[in-house]
Amino acid sequence: MGCLALVAGSAGPGDTSAVERMLDAAPHRGSRRQVLACGSVALGVANDESWVDSRLAQANGRAAVFSGTLDNRAELAAELARAAATTAADDPATVLLTAFNQWGENALPRLRGTFTGAVTDGRTTWVFRDQLGSRSLFHRSNGCGFVAASEAKQVAAGARIA
């Protein structure tokens, strides 16, 4: 099972070192990594070589991270296509990003499955998990910024706390 890590308002614009540190804190989540920056927000995922369930997407000044299963991915992609918003139906992070660009925060209640995720425009970040809370999402906010991740020890690593 993969994981996500996010740092907002860190030491500098798009500082990905804290996200790398957070991914290092959970090596059992996988060695296949992706990290990206969007404004003052850095996002990352780690996956096992044999199972990818955490993904990143970036387009039009926004970025999204999605970890888990989006059960209604094909239905959302079809609805977005009818609204003339094209998306890659096989990638949940891209579907999420396209849905958020189309419907704003109203996209989040439309998601079905077991997941955690985030969408950012580089200044504001929306962090969420599935309606039943099946997937873990830990977070911390302090004077240095906001960190969120799949595991508590990742948040501790990102926030540099014991």
Secondary structure, 3 states (H helix, E strand, C coil): CCEEEEEECCCCCCCCHHHHHHHHCCHHHCCEEEEEEECCEEEEEEEECCECCEEEEEECCEEEEEEEEECCHHHHHHHHHHCCCCCCCCCHHHHHHHHHHHHHHHHHHHCCEEEEEEEECCCCEEEEECCCCCCCCEEEEECCEEEEECCHHHHHHHHCCC
